[in-house]
Amino acid sequence: MIKVYFDGACSENGRMDADTGIGYWAHDEDTDKELFRVSEYGGKGTNNTAEYKALIKALEKLIELGVSGKRIIVQGDSQLVIKQVFGGWKCNHDHLIKLRDQAWGLIERLGGAIKGEWIPREQNAVADSLSKEGIKKGESMTSEMVVIDMGDGIFKVTSGSSGKSYAVDLNNKVCSCPDNQYRKNECKHLRYIKHKYASGAVSV
Ligand SMILES: [Zn+2]
């Protein structure tokens, strides 16, 4: 039997254009071998689209490895994805219906001996951290951020994609962007500056 774990994460949940990350890994219980362990950038989306993409990628990987016919248990901590794909829950959003149908197609190709099982987040720690790493991969990939060091731990950050500029105060760990100001998230600008300058001349 093969056990597959998947998880999705996103930087700003509730927004369609948040950076997402996906993580998935699989273990062959019969041979006690790990089959794969993957952390990837999931593109722009929501937590739900990231969860779906993680499942889809994991299923694609199983097909690639040629494990069809084996007993497979897919485990994730997303109630929504597990129930919509394996449990007959209704899916009311077009973008999720597309992803669900994609998952169904892959399950069919794998021979159908697949069970889906919801597990609590604590039991999905590996996939969880893989998915969080995946967000960062995307940020470094798409980080055409232009940074000007204004001194005293203040940085002017201009996003390459939107062209908008924000001020990051590294010492107080705040940023002037809406994500940090209103939603109180550690935004991508702050993460970027911390990552890039935290070990440099500026003390954090
Ligand atoms: Zn920001």
Residues whose N, C-alpha, C, O or C-beta is under 5 A from the ligand:
A	BS01	ZN	Y166 C175 C177 N180 C187 K188 H189 L190
